[in-house]
Amino acid sequence: MLKASIIEGLKNGKGKSITCIDLRSISSAVADYFIICHGDSSTQVEGLKKAVYEKCLEENGEKPWHEEGVSNAEWILMDYVNIVVHIFHRETRSIYNLEQLWADAPVEEFENV
């Protein structure tokens, strides 16, 4: 399943505070899920993107339909159509606070061990 592959890729890249927001019950949502995490440096943010890309390609044969933010690595968005992955730099994540924006949706958090 694509969602599991994305989360596993983020774990492999040592993503921090991995969160999945289930948007399926929100009529105005643009996707079924937002998966959010952050890294502590631009290098780690880029590494997380690469880890997700490779894991999804390997396990599902899926590439993102669209990517944004790769050039500055402050907030990389990977659009897999029904799942949108948001990989933030720590400070940028706190500014946008997507979890609060979608606070009425169910949230699942994943520990990275």
Secondary structure, 3 states (H helix, E strand, C coil): CHHHHHHHHHHHCCCEEEEEEECCCCCCCCCCEEEEEEECCHHHHHHHHHHHHHHHHHHHCCCCCEEECCCCCCEEEEECCCEEEEEEEHHHHHHHCHHHHCCCCCEEEECCC
